[in-house]
Amino acid sequence: MPTDVAYLKDTQGIPDFWQKAILNNQMMLQYIREKDRDTLNYITNVTTVETLEPPTITVNLTFKENEYFTN
């Protein structure tokens, strides 16, 4: 039976993409606490910066306006 996706007609992008991507990534999941999970619904973008000395990866999360964070 086909899935009804009519409710997504005016939606830009993939709903809950970043939340699903982070919760399905074992490396990211080790840093996400249970109390943080509700905030993942508000992520609009994820960027990374990699440095060689010392070897690090910085993950920057951008959130849309929400009840958890203020500017």
CHARMM-style PDB file with segment names, atoms N, HN, CA, C and O in Angstrom:
ATOM      1  N   MET     1       0.843  -1.173   0.000  1.00  0.00      PROA
ATOM      2  CA  MET     1       0.000   0.000   0.000  1.00  0.00      PROA
ATOM      3  C   MET     1       0.897   1.248   0.000  1.00  0.00      PROA
ATOM      4  O   MET     1       1.798   1.351   0.833  1.00  0.00      PROA
ATOM      5  N   PRO     2       0.668   2.192  -0.914  1.00  0.00      PROA
ATOM      6  CA  PRO     2       1.484   3.402  -0.981  1.00  0.00      PROA
ATOM      7  C   PRO     2       1.349   4.248   0.288  1.00  0.00      PROA
ATOM      8  O   PRO     2       0.293   4.283   0.919  1.00  0.00      PROA
ATOM      9  N   THR     3       2.436   4.923   0.641  1.00  0.00      PROA
ATOM     10  HN  THR     3       3.294   4.894   0.128  1.00  0.00      PROA
ATOM     11  CA  THR     3       2.440   5.820   1.793  1.00  0.00      PROA
ATOM     12  C   THR     3       1.928   7.184   1.375  1.00  0.00      PROA
ATOM     13  O   THR     3       2.377   7.745   0.376  1.00  0.00      PROA
ATOM     14  N   ASP     4       0.987   7.716   2.143  1.00  0.00      PROA
ATOM     15  HN  ASP     4       0.623   7.260   2.955  1.00  0.00      PROA
ATOM     16  CA  ASP     4       0.439   9.042   1.852  1.00  0.00      PROA
ATOM     17  C   ASP     4       1.412  10.105   2.355  1.00  0.00      PROA
ATOM     18  O   ASP     4       1.616  10.242   3.561  1.00  0.00      PROA
ATOM     19  N   VAL     5       2.005  10.847   1.440  1.00  0.00      PROA
ATOM     20  HN  VAL     5       1.839  10.735   0.460  1.00  0.00      PROA
ATOM     21  CA  VAL     5       2.961  11.895   1.803  1.00  0.00      PROA
ATOM     22  C   VAL     5       2.428  13.278   1.434  1.00  0.00      PROA
ATOM     23  O   VAL     5       3.199  14.233   1.347  1.00  0.00      PROA
ATOM     24  N   ALA     6       1.140  13.391   1.222  1.00  0.00      PROA
ATOM     25  HN  ALA     6       0.514  12.615   1.293  1.00  0.00      PROA
ATOM     26  CA  ALA     6       0.536  14.670   0.845  1.00  0.00      PROA
ATOM     27  C   ALA     6       0.821  15.767   1.867  1.00  0.00      PROA
ATOM     28  O   ALA     6       0.941  16.937   1.504  1.00  0.00      PROA
ATOM     29  N   TYR     7       0.928  15.397   3.138  1.00  0.00      PROA
ATOM     30  HN  TYR     7       0.830  14.447   3.433  1.00  0.00      PROA
ATOM     31  CA  TYR     7       1.190  16.391   4.179  1.00  0.00      PROA
ATOM     32  C   TYR     7       2.581  17.024   4.046  1.00  0.00      PROA
ATOM     33  O   TYR     7       2.854  18.038   4.688  1.00  0.00      PROA
ATOM     34  N   LEU     8       3.447  16.451   3.239  1.00  0.00      PROA
ATOM     35  HN  LEU     8       3.225  15.627   2.718  1.00  0.00      PROA
ATOM     36  CA  LEU     8       4.796  16.980   3.035  1.00  0.00      PROA
ATOM     37  C   LEU     8       4.887  17.924   1.836  1.00  0.00      PROA
ATOM     38  O   LEU     8       5.970  18.419   1.523  1.00  0.00      PROA
ATOM     39  N   LYS     9       3.784  18.173   1.175  1.00  0.00      PROA
ATOM     40  HN  LYS     9       2.905  17.771   1.429  1.00  0.00      PROA
ATOM     41  CA  LYS     9       3.774  18.957  -0.059  1.00  0.00      PROA
ATOM     42  C   LYS     9       4.497  20.294   0.085  1.00  0.00      PROA
ATOM     43  O   LYS     9       5.289  20.658  -0.783  1.00  0.00      PROA
ATOM     44  N   ASP    10       4.240  21.027   1.159  1.00  0.00      PROA
ATOM     45  HN  ASP    10       3.596  20.732   1.865  1.00  0.00      PROA
ATOM     46  CA  ASP    10       4.848  22.347   1.355  1.00  0.00      PROA
ATOM     47  C   ASP    10       6.072  22.312   2.260  1.00  0.00      PROA
ATOM     48  O   ASP    10       6.541  23.364   2.693  1.00  0.00      PROA
ATOM     49  N   THR    11       6.597  21.133   2.553  1.00  0.00      PROA
ATOM     50  HN  THR    11       6.215  20.278   2.201  1.00  0.00      PROA
ATOM     51  CA  THR    11       7.754  20.979   3.428  1.00  0.00      PROA
ATOM     52  C   THR    11       9.028  21.008   2.593  1.00  0.00      PROA
ATOM     53  O   THR    11       9.139  20.322   1.577  1.00  0.00      PROA
ATOM     54  N   GLN    12       9.985  21.817   3.043  1.00  0.00      PROA
ATOM     55  HN  GLN    12       9.894  22.374   3.868  1.00  0.00      PROA
ATOM     56  CA  GLN    12      11.268  21.879   2.350  1.00  0.00      PROA
ATOM     57  C   GLN    12      12.241  20.913   3.021  1.00  0.00      PROA
ATOM     58  O   GLN    12      12.332  20.887   4.248  1.00  0.00      PROA
ATOM     59  N   GLY    13      12.952  20.138   2.255  1.00  0.00      PROA
ATOM     60  HN  GLY    13      12.879  20.158   1.258  1.00  0.00      PROA
ATOM     61  CA  GLY    13      13.929  19.205   2.797  1.00  0.00      PROA
ATOM     62  C   GLY    13      13.294  17.931   3.329  1.00  0.00      PROA
ATOM     63  O   GLY    13      12.129  17.641   3.058  1.00  0.00      PROA
ATOM     64  N   ILE    14      14.063  17.186   4.078  1.00  0.00      PROA
ATOM     65  HN  ILE    14      15.010  17.422   4.298  1.00  0.00      PROA
ATOM     66  CA  ILE    14      13.606  15.922   4.646  1.00  0.00      PROA
ATOM     67  C   ILE    14      13.275  16.150   6.113  1.00  0.00      PROA
ATOM     68  O   ILE    14      14.156  16.516   6.891  1.00  0.00      PROA
ATOM     69  N   PRO    15      12.015  15.942   6.508  1.00  0.00      PROA
ATOM     70  CA  PRO    15      11.631  16.176   7.905  1.00  0.00      PROA
ATOM     71  C   PRO    15      12.465  15.334   8.873  1.00  0.00      PROA
ATOM     72  O   PRO    15      12.687  14.145   8.648  1.00  0.00      PROA
ATOM     73  N   ASP    16      12.917  15.967   9.943  1.00  0.00      PROA
ATOM     74  HN  ASP    16      12.736  16.933  10.126  1.00  0.00      PROA
ATOM     75  CA  ASP    16      13.672  15.296  11.009  1.00  0.00      PROA
ATOM     76  C   ASP    16      14.975  14.661  10.524  1.00  0.00      PROA
ATOM     77  O   ASP    16      15.483  13.736  11.157  1.00  0.00      PROA
ATOM     78  N   PHE    17      15.518  15.147   9.411  1.00  0.00      PROA
ATOM     79  HN  PHE    17      15.106  15.899   8.897  1.00  0.00      PROA
ATOM     80  CA  PHE    17      16.724  14.532   8.840  1.00  0.00      PROA
ATOM     81  C   PHE    17      17.871  14.496   9.837  1.00  0.00      PROA
ATOM     82  O   PHE    17      18.440  13.432  10.085  1.00  0.00      PROA
ATOM     83  N   TRP    18      18.225  15.654  10.420  1.00  0.00      PROA
ATOM     84  HN  TRP    18      17.763  16.518  10.219  1.00  0.00      PROA
ATOM     85  CA  TRP    18      19.394  15.693  11.305  1.00  0.00      PROA
ATOM     86  C   TRP    18      19.178  14.883  12.567  1.00  0.00      PROA
ATOM     87  O   TRP    18      20.097  14.217  13.043  1.00  0.00      PROA
ATOM     88  N   GLN    19      17.981  14.932  13.110  1.00  0.00      PROA
ATOM     89  HN  GLN    19      17.234  15.473  12.724  1.00  0.00      PROA
ATOM     90  CA  GLN    19      17.686  14.123  14.294  1.00  0.00      PROA
ATOM     91  C   GLN    19      17.913  12.640  13.994  1.00  0.00      PROA
ATOM     92  O   GLN    19      18.566  11.939  14.767  1.00  0.00      PROA
ATOM     93  N   LYS    20      17.382  12.175  12.890  1.00  0.00      PROA
ATOM     94  HN  LYS    20      16.851  12.744  12.262  1.00  0.00      PROA
ATOM     95  CA  LYS    20      17.523  10.769  12.523  1.00  0.00      PROA
ATOM     96  C   LYS    20      18.978  10.420  12.208  1.00  0.00      PROA
ATOM     97  O   LYS    20      19.460   9.355  12.592  1.00  0.00      PROA
ATOM     98  N   ALA    21      19.671  11.312  11.514  1.00  0.00      PROA
ATOM     99  HN  ALA    21      19.279  12.177  11.201  1.00  0.00      PROA
ATOM    100  CA  ALA    21      21.063  11.054  11.157  1.00  0.00      PROA
ATOM    101  C   ALA    21      21.942  10.949  12.404  1.00  0.00      PROA
ATOM    102  O   ALA    21      22.790  10.061  12.491  1.00  0.00      PROA
ATOM    103  N   ILE    22      21.744  11.846  13.363  1.00  0.00      PROA
ATOM    104  HN  ILE    22      21.055  12.567  13.292  1.00  0.00      PROA
ATOM    105  CA  ILE    22      22.549  11.824  14.584  1.00  0.00      PROA
ATOM    106  C   ILE    22      22.224  10.604  15.438  1.00  0.00      PROA
ATOM    107  O   ILE    22      23.132   9.951  15.953  1.00  0.00      PROA
ATOM    108  N   LEU    23      20.953  10.293  15.592  1.00  0.00      PROA
ATOM    109  HN  LEU    23      20.215  10.823  15.173  1.00  0.00      PROA
ATOM    110  CA  LEU    23      20.568   9.153  16.425  1.00  0.00      PROA
ATOM    111  C   LEU    23      20.963   7.813  15.810  1.00  0.00      PROA
ATOM    112  O   LEU    23      20.989   6.798  16.506  1.00  0.00      PROA
ATOM    113  N   ASN    24      21.271   7.801  14.515  1.00  0.00      PROA
ATOM    114  HN  ASN    24      21.251   8.625  13.950  1.00  0.00      PROA
ATOM    115  CA  ASN    24      21.710   6.571  13.858  1.00  0.00      PROA
ATOM    116  C   ASN    24      23.217   6.519  13.635  1.00  0.00      PROA
ATOM    117  O   ASN    24      23.717   5.605  12.980  1.00  0.00      PROA
ATOM    118  N   ASN    25      23.947   7.501  14.179  1.00  0.00      PROA
ATOM    119  HN  ASN    25      23.541   8.244  14.711  1.00  0.00      PROA
ATOM    120  CA  ASN    25      25.393   7.555  14.035  1.00  0.00      PROA
ATOM    121  C   ASN    25      26.026   7.223  15.385  1.00  0.00      PROA
ATOM    122  O   ASN    25      25.905   8.000  16.332  1.00  0.00      PROA
ATOM    123  N   GLN    26      26.687   6.098  15.477  1.00  0.00      PROA
ATOM    124  HN  GLN    26      26.785   5.467  14.708  1.00  0.00      PROA
ATOM    125  CA  GLN    26      27.252   5.640  16.745  1.00  0.00      PROA
ATOM    126  C   GLN    26      28.264   6.614  17.339  1.00  0.00      PROA
ATOM    127  O   GLN    26      28.314   6.784  18.557  1.00  0.00      PROA
ATOM    128  N   MET    27      29.072   7.256  16.495  1.00  0.00      PROA
ATOM    129  HN  MET    27      29.032   7.117  15.506  1.00  0.00      PROA
ATOM    130  CA  MET    27      30.064   8.197  17.001  1.00  0.00      PROA
ATOM    131  C   MET    27      29.386   9.417  17.624  1.00  0.00      PROA
ATOM    132  O   MET    27      29.790   9.856  18.701  1.00  0.00      PROA
ATOM    133  N   MET    28      28.368   9.971  16.970  1.00  0.00      PROA
ATOM    134  HN  MET    28      28.040   9.614  16.096  1.00  0.00      PROA
ATOM    135  CA  MET    28      27.648  11.129  17.504  1.00  0.00      PROA
ATOM    136  C   MET    28      26.796  10.734  18.711  1.00  0.00      PROA
ATOM    137  O   MET    28      26.684  11.494  19.673  1.00  0.00      PROA
ATOM    138  N   LEU    29      26.211   9.570  18.659  1.00  0.00      PROA
ATOM    139  HN  LEU    29      26.302   8.952  17.878  1.00  0.00      PROA
ATOM    140  CA  LEU    29      25.283   9.139  19.698  1.00  0.00      PROA
ATOM    141  C   LEU    29      25.942   9.051  21.073  1.00  0.00      PROA
ATOM    142  O   LEU    29      25.274   9.220  22.093  1.00  0.00      PROA
ATOM    143  N   GLN    30      27.246   8.788  21.104  1.00  0.00      PROA
ATOM    144  HN  GLN    30      27.789   8.650  20.275  1.00  0.00      PROA
ATOM    145  CA  GLN    30      27.914   8.690  22.400  1.00  0.00      PROA
ATOM    146  C   GLN    30      27.969  10.029  23.136  1.00  0.00      PROA
ATOM    147  O   GLN    30      28.228  10.058  24.339  1.00  0.00      PROA
ATOM    148  N   TYR    31      27.727  11.139  22.428  1.00  0.00      PROA
ATOM    149  HN  TYR    31      27.516  11.115  21.451  1.00  0.00      PROA
ATOM    150  CA  TYR    31      27.750  12.462  23.045  1.00  0.00      PROA
ATOM    151  C   TYR    31      26.356  13.021  23.324  1.00  0.00      PROA
ATOM    152  O   TYR    31      26.223  14.062  23.966  1.00  0.00      PROA
ATOM    153  N   ILE    32      25.337  12.347  22.853  1.00  0.00      PROA
ATOM    154  HN  ILE    32      25.445  11.501  22.331  1.00  0.00      PROA
ATOM    155  CA  ILE    32      23.962  12.818  23.022  1.00  0.00      PROA
ATOM    156  C   ILE    32      23.352  12.134  24.236  1.00  0.00      PROA
ATOM    157  O   ILE    32      23.238  10.909  24.279  1.00  0.00      PROA
ATOM    158  N   ARG    33      22.963  12.928  25.214  1.00  0.00      PROA
ATOM    159  HN  ARG    33      23.055  13.923  25.179  1.00  0.00      PROA
ATOM    160  CA  ARG    33      22.321  12.390  26.414  1.00  0.00      PROA
ATOM    161  C   ARG    33      20.812  12.314  26.193  1.00  0.00      PROA
ATOM    162  O   ARG    33      20.273  12.980  25.310  1.00  0.00      PROA
ATOM    163  N   GLU    34      20.149  11.511  26.987  1.00  0.00      PROA
ATOM    164  HN  GLU    34      20.588  10.970  27.705  1.00  0.00      PROA
ATOM    165  CA  GLU    34      18.697  11.342  26.875  1.00  0.00      PROA
ATOM    166  C   GLU    34      17.984  12.681  26.953  1.00  0.00      PROA
ATOM    167  O   GLU    34      17.041  12.928  26.201  1.00  0.00      PROA
ATOM    168  N   LYS    35      18.429  13.552  27.863  1.00  0.00      PROA
ATOM    169  HN  LYS    35      19.195  13.351  28.474  1.00  0.00      PROA
ATOM    170  CA  LYS    35      17.773  14.854  28.040  1.00  0.00      PROA
ATOM    171  C   LYS    35      17.998  15.787  26.843  1.00  0.00      PROA
ATOM    172  O   LYS    35      17.274  16.769  26.687  1.00  0.00      PROA
ATOM    173  N   ASP    36      18.987  15.492  26.001  1.00  0.00      PROA
ATOM    174  HN  ASP    36      19.576  14.694  26.128  1.00  0.00      PROA
ATOM    175  CA  ASP    36      19.285  16.315  24.829  1.00  0.00      PROA
ATOM    176  C   ASP    36      18.453  15.942  23.607  1.00  0.00      PROA
ATOM    177  O   ASP    36      18.366  16.727  22.663  1.00  0.00      PROA
ATOM    178  N   ARG    37      17.855  14.790  23.607  1.00  0.00      PROA
ATOM    179  HN  ARG    37      17.925  14.152  24.374  1.00  0.00      PROA
ATOM    180  CA  ARG    37      17.206  14.264  22.403  1.00  0.00      PROA
ATOM    181  C   ARG    37      16.105  15.164  21.855  1.00  0.00      PROA
ATOM    182  O   ARG    37      15.956  15.277  20.638  1.00  0.00      PROA
ATOM    183  N   ASP    38      15.327  15.808  22.731  1.00  0.00      PROA
ATOM    184  HN  ASP    38      15.448  15.716  23.719  1.00  0.00      PROA
ATOM    185  CA  ASP    38      14.259  16.684  22.249  1.00  0.00      PROA
ATOM    186  C   ASP    38      14.797  17.888  21.483  1.00  0.00      PROA
ATOM    187  O   ASP    38      14.112  18.422  20.611  1.00  0.00      PROA
ATOM    188  N   THR    39      16.005  18.319  21.797  1.00  0.00      PROA
ATOM    189  HN  THR    39      16.562  17.885  22.505  1.00  0.00      PROA
ATOM    190  CA  THR    39      16.583  19.474  21.109  1.00  0.00      PROA
ATOM    191  C   THR    39      16.967  19.147  19.668  1.00  0.00      PROA
ATOM    192  O   THR    39      17.079  20.050  18.838  1.00  0.00      PROA
ATOM    193  N   LEU    40      17.166  17.880  19.367  1.00  0.00      PROA
ATOM    194  HN  LEU    40      17.075  17.147  20.041  1.00  0.00      PROA
ATOM    195  CA  LEU    40      17.590  17.483  18.024  1.00  0.00      PROA
ATOM    196  C   LEU    40      16.540  17.808  16.970  1.00  0.00      PROA
ATOM    197  O   LEU    40      16.873  17.947  15.793  1.00  0.00      PROA
ATOM    198  N   ASN    41      15.295  17.930  17.366  1.00  0.00      PROA
ATOM    199  HN  ASN    41      15.025  17.818  18.322  1.00  0.00      PROA
ATOM    200  CA  ASN    41      14.230  18.285  16.422  1.00  0.00      PROA
ATOM    201  C   ASN    41      14.418  19.670  15.836  1.00  0.00      PROA
ATOM    202  O   ASN    41      13.825  19.982  14.804  1.00  0.00      PROA
ATOM    203  N   TYR    42      15.229  20.511  16.469  1.00  0.00      PROA
ATOM    204  HN  TYR    42      15.710  20.257  17.308  1.00  0.00      PROA
ATOM    205  CA  TYR    42      15.381  21.900  16.057  1.00  0.00      PROA
ATOM    206  C   TYR    42      16.659  22.168  15.262  1.00  0.00      PROA
ATOM    207  O   TYR    42      16.939  23.317  14.921  1.00  0.00      PROA
ATOM    208  N   ILE    43      17.430  21.135  14.964  1.00  0.00      PROA
ATOM    209  HN  ILE    43      17.202  20.201  15.241  1.00  0.00      PROA
ATOM    210  CA  ILE    43      18.665  21.321  14.189  1.00  0.00      PROA
ATOM    211  C   ILE    43      18.321  21.617  12.737  1.00  0.00      PROA
ATOM    212  O   ILE    43      17.519  20.915  12.121  1.00  0.00      PROA
ATOM    213  N   THR    44      18.940  22.672  12.194  1.00  0.00      PROA
ATOM    214  HN  THR    44      19.592  23.242  12.695  1.00  0.00      PROA
ATOM    215  CA  THR    44      18.730  23.028  10.795  1.00  0.00      PROA
ATOM    216  C   THR    44      19.960  22.767   9.939  1.00  0.00      PROA
ATOM    217  O   THR    44      19.854  22.645   8.718  1.00  0.00      PROA
ATOM    218  N   ASN    45      21.138  22.679  10.579  1.00  0.00      PROA
ATOM    219  HN  ASN    45      21.224  22.778  11.570  1.00  0.00      PROA
ATOM    220  CA  ASN    45      22.354  22.459   9.806  1.00  0.00      PROA
ATOM    221  C   ASN    45      23.437  21.893  10.711  1.00  0.00      PROA
ATOM    222  O   ASN    45      23.476  22.177  11.908  1.00  0.00      PROA
ATOM    223  N   VAL    46      24.312  21.090  10.124  1.00  0.00      PROA
ATOM    224  HN  VAL    46      24.280  20.859   9.151  1.00  0.00      PROA
ATOM    225  CA  VAL    46      25.460  20.537  10.826  1.00  0.00      PROA
ATOM    226  C   VAL    46      26.677  20.766   9.950  1.00  0.00      PROA
ATOM    227  O   VAL    46      26.669  20.416   8.770  1.00  0.00      PROA
ATOM    228  N   THR    47      27.736  21.357  10.525  1.00  0.00      PROA
ATOM    229  HN  THR    47      27.742  21.641  11.484  1.00  0.00      PROA
ATOM    230  CA  THR    47      28.996  21.535   9.810  1.00  0.00      PROA
ATOM    231  C   THR    47      30.117  20.977  10.671  1.00  0.00      PROA
ATOM    232  O   THR    47      29.982  20.864  11.889  1.00  0.00      PROA
ATOM    233  N   THR    48      31.216  20.632  10.031  1.00  0.00      PROA
ATOM    234  HN  THR    48      31.326  20.724   9.041  1.00  0.00      PROA
ATOM    235  CA  THR    48      32.372  20.119  10.763  1.00  0.00      PROA
ATOM    236  C   THR    48      33.627  20.853  10.334  1.00  0.00      PROA
ATOM    237  O   THR    48      33.734  21.352   9.214  1.00  0.00      PROA
ATOM    238  N   VAL    49      34.571  20.904  11.259  1.00  0.00      PROA
ATOM    239  HN  VAL    49      34.484  20.500  12.169  1.00  0.00      PROA
ATOM    240  CA  VAL    49      35.891  21.469  10.979  1.00  0.00      PROA
ATOM    241  C   VAL    49      36.909  20.444  11.466  1.00  0.00      PROA
ATOM    242  O   VAL    49      36.882  20.034  12.627  1.00  0.00      PROA
ATOM    243  N   GLU    50      37.796  20.038  10.583  1.00  0.00      PROA
ATOM    244  HN  GLU    50      37.818  20.371   9.640  1.00  0.00      PROA
ATOM    245  CA  GLU    50      38.819  19.053  10.931  1.00  0.00      PROA
ATOM    246  C   GLU    50      40.179  19.738  11.002  1.00  0.00      PROA
ATOM    247  O   GLU    50      40.531  20.523  10.121  1.00  0.00      PROA
ATOM    248  N   THR    51      40.942  19.440  12.053  1.00  0.00      PROA
ATOM    249  HN  THR    51      40.656  18.803  12.768  1.00  0.00      PROA
ATOM    250  CA  THR    51      42.305  19.951  12.171  1.00  0.00      PROA
ATOM    251  C   THR    51      43.248  18.759  12.304  1.00  0.00      PROA
ATOM    252  O   THR    51      42.875  17.708  12.825  1.00  0.00      PROA
ATOM    253  N   LEU    52      44.465  18.941  11.825  1.00  0.00      PROA
ATOM    254  HN  LEU    52      44.768  19.794  11.401  1.00  0.00      PROA
ATOM    255  CA  LEU    52      45.441  17.852  11.860  1.00  0.00      PROA
ATOM    256  C   LEU    52      46.309  17.861  13.112  1.00  0.00      PROA
ATOM    257  O   LEU    52      46.698  16.804  13.610  1.00  0.00      PROA
ATOM    258  N   GLU    53      46.612  19.051  13.619  1.00  0.00      PROA
ATOM    259  HN  GLU    53      46.297  19.909  13.215  1.00  0.00      PROA
ATOM    260  CA  GLU    53      47.467  19.166  14.802  1.00  0.00      PROA
ATOM    261  C   GLU    53      46.810  20.014  15.860  1.00  0.00      PROA
ATOM    262  O   GLU    53      46.757  21.232  15.690  1.00  0.00      PROA
ATOM    263  N   PRO    54      46.321  19.469  16.908  1.00  0.00      PROA
ATOM    264  CA  PRO    54      46.129  18.045  17.156  1.00  0.00      PROA
ATOM    265  C   PRO    54      44.957  17.529  16.336  1.00  0.00      PROA
ATOM    266  O   PRO    54      44.089  18.309  15.944  1.00  0.00      PROA
ATOM    267  N   PRO    55      44.918  16.245  16.074  1.00  0.00      PROA
ATOM    268  CA  PRO    55      43.825  15.701  15.255  1.00  0.00      PROA
ATOM    269  C   PRO    55      42.482  15.809  15.987  1.00  0.00      PROA
ATOM    270  O   PRO    55      42.244  15.126  16.983  1.00  0.00      PROA
ATOM    271  N   THR    56      41.622  16.674  15.476  1.00  0.00      PROA
ATOM    272  HN  THR    56      41.815  17.229  14.667  1.00  0.00      PROA
ATOM    273  CA  THR    56      40.295  16.865  16.079  1.00  0.00      PROA
ATOM    274  C   THR    56      39.260  17.106  14.998  1.00  0.00      PROA
ATOM    275  O   THR    56      39.579  17.512  13.881  1.00  0.00      PROA
ATOM    276  N   ILE    57      38.030  16.847  15.354  1.00  0.00      PROA
ATOM    277  HN  ILE    57      37.771  16.517  16.262  1.00  0.00      PROA
ATOM    278  CA  ILE    57      36.895  17.201  14.510  1.00  0.00      PROA
ATOM    279  C   ILE    57      35.926  17.967  15.394  1.00  0.00      PROA
ATOM    280  O   ILE    57      35.484  17.467  16.428  1.00  0.00      PROA
ATOM    281  N   THR    58      35.601  19.184  14.981  1.00  0.00      PROA
ATOM    282  HN  THR    58      35.960  19.590  14.141  1.00  0.00      PROA
ATOM    283  CA  THR    58      34.637  20.003  15.701  1.00  0.00      PROA
ATOM    284  C   THR    58      33.324  19.948  14.937  1.00  0.00      PROA
ATOM    285  O   THR    58      33.290  20.197  13.732  1.00  0.00      PROA
ATOM    286  N   VAL    59      32.248  19.623  15.636  1.00  0.00      PROA
ATOM    287  HN  VAL    59      32.276  19.421  16.615  1.00  0.00      PROA
ATOM    288  CA  VAL    59      30.930  19.542  15.026  1.00  0.00      PROA
ATOM    289  C   VAL    59      30.129  20.749  15.499  1.00  0.00      PROA
ATOM    290  O   VAL    59      29.954  20.958  16.700  1.00  0.00      PROA
ATOM    291  N   ASN    60      29.640  21.546  14.536  1.00  0.00      PROA
ATOM    292  HN  ASN    60      29.782  21.376  13.561  1.00  0.00      PROA
ATOM    293  CA  ASN    60      28.829  22.721  14.840  1.00  0.00      PROA
ATOM    294  C   ASN    60      27.378  22.443  14.469  1.00  0.00      PROA
ATOM    295  O   ASN    60      27.072  22.082  13.333  1.00  0.00      PROA
ATOM    296  N   LEU    61      26.493  22.615  15.442  1.00  0.00      PROA
ATOM    297  HN  LEU    61      26.741  22.909  16.365  1.00  0.00      PROA
ATOM    298  CA  LEU    61      25.070  22.396  15.215  1.00  0.00      PROA
ATOM    299  C   LEU    61      24.369  23.745  15.186  1.00  0.00      PROA
ATOM    300  O   LEU    61      24.583  24.571  16.073  1.00  0.00      PROA
ATOM    301  N   THR    62      23.535  23.978  14.180  1.00  0.00      PROA
ATOM    302  HN  THR    62      23.362  23.306  13.460  1.00  0.00      PROA
ATOM    303  CA  THR    62      22.742  25.200  14.077  1.00  0.00      PROA
ATOM    304  C   THR    62      21.291  24.835  14.362  1.00  0.00      PROA
ATOM    305  O   THR    62      20.748  23.893  13.785  1.00  0.00      PROA
ATOM    306  N   PHE    63      20.670  25.602  15.267  1.00  0.00      PROA
ATOM    307  HN  PHE    63      21.111  26.368  15.735  1.00  0.00      PROA
ATOM    308  CA  PHE    63      19.298  25.323  15.679  1.00  0.00      PROA
ATOM    309  C   PHE    63      18.371  26.446  15.246  1.00  0.00      PROA
ATOM    310  O   PHE    63      18.754  27.615  15.256  1.00  0.00      PROA
ATOM    311  N   LYS    64      17.148  26.087  14.865  1.00  0.00      PROA
ATOM    312  HN  LYS    64      16.837  25.136  14.857  1.00  0.00      PROA
ATOM    313  CA  LYS    64      16.127  27.104  14.642  1.00  0.00      PROA
ATOM    314  C   LYS    64      15.608  27.540  16.020  1.00  0.00      PROA
ATOM    315  O   LYS    64      15.902  26.902  17.030  1.00  0.00      PROA
ATOM    316  N   GLU    65      14.850  28.609  16.048  1.00  0.00      PROA
ATOM    317  HN  GLU    65      14.611  29.128  15.227  1.00  0.00      PROA
ATOM    318  CA  GLU    65      14.324  29.114  17.294  1.00  0.00      PROA
ATOM    319  C   GLU    65      13.571  28.011  18.024  1.00  0.00      PROA
ATOM    320  O   GLU    65      12.788  27.271  17.429  1.00  0.00      PROA
ATOM    321  N   ASN    66      13.828  27.916  19.345  1.00  0.00      PROA
ATOM    322  HN  ASN    66      14.464  28.518  19.828  1.00  0.00      PROA
ATOM    323  CA  ASN    66      13.208  26.846  20.122  1.00  0.00      PROA
ATOM    324  C   ASN    66      13.122  27.230  21.587  1.00  0.00      PROA
ATOM    325  O   ASN    66      13.624  28.278  21.994  1.00  0.00      PROA
ATOM    326  N   GLU    67      12.496  26.393  22.365  1.00  0.00      PROA
ATOM    327  HN  GLU    67      12.089  25.541  22.034  1.00  0.00      PROA
ATOM    328  CA  GLU    67      12.287  26.661  23.783  1.00  0.00      PROA
ATOM    329  C   GLU    67      13.469  26.277  24.663  1.00  0.00      PROA
ATOM    330  O   GLU    67      13.460  26.560  25.861  1.00  0.00      PROA
ATOM    331  N   TYR    68      14.493  25.635  24.087  1.00  0.00      PROA
ATOM    332  HN  TYR    68      14.500  25.405  23.114  1.00  0.00      PROA
ATOM    333  CA  TYR    68      15.620  25.146  24.869  1.00  0.00      PROA
ATOM    334  C   TYR    68      16.802  26.099  24.909  1.00  0.00      PROA
ATOM    335  O   TYR    68      17.516  26.150  25.911  1.00  0.00      PROA
ATOM    336  N   PHE    69      17.027  26.859  23.834  1.00  0.00      PROA
ATOM    337  HN  PHE    69      16.447  26.817  23.020  1.00  0.00      PROA
ATOM    338  CA  PHE    69      18.180  27.733  23.733  1.00  0.00      PROA
ATOM    339  C   PHE    69      17.757  29.169  23.442  1.00  0.00      PROA
ATOM    340  O   PHE    69      16.721  29.412  22.824  1.00  0.00      PROA
ATOM    341  N   THR    70      18.572  30.110  23.895  1.00  0.00      PROA
ATOM    342  HN  THR    70      19.414  29.912  24.397  1.00  0.00      PROA
ATOM    343  CA  THR    70      18.394  31.505  23.503  1.00  0.00      PROA
ATOM    344  C   THR    70      19.688  31.967  22.854  1.00  0.00      PROA
ATOM    345  O   THR    70      20.737  31.348  23.034  1.00  0.00      PROA
ATOM    346  N   ASN    71      19.611  33.047  22.105  1.00  0.00      PROA
ATOM    347  HN  ASN    71      18.759  33.550  21.959  1.00  0.00      PROA
ATOM    348  CA  ASN    71      20.793  33.519  21.395  1.00  0.00      PROA
ATOM    349  C   ASN    71      21.844  33.995  22.385  1.00  0.00      PROA
ATOM    350  OT1 ASN    71      22.921  34.433  21.980  1.00  0.00      PROA
TER     351      ASN     71
END
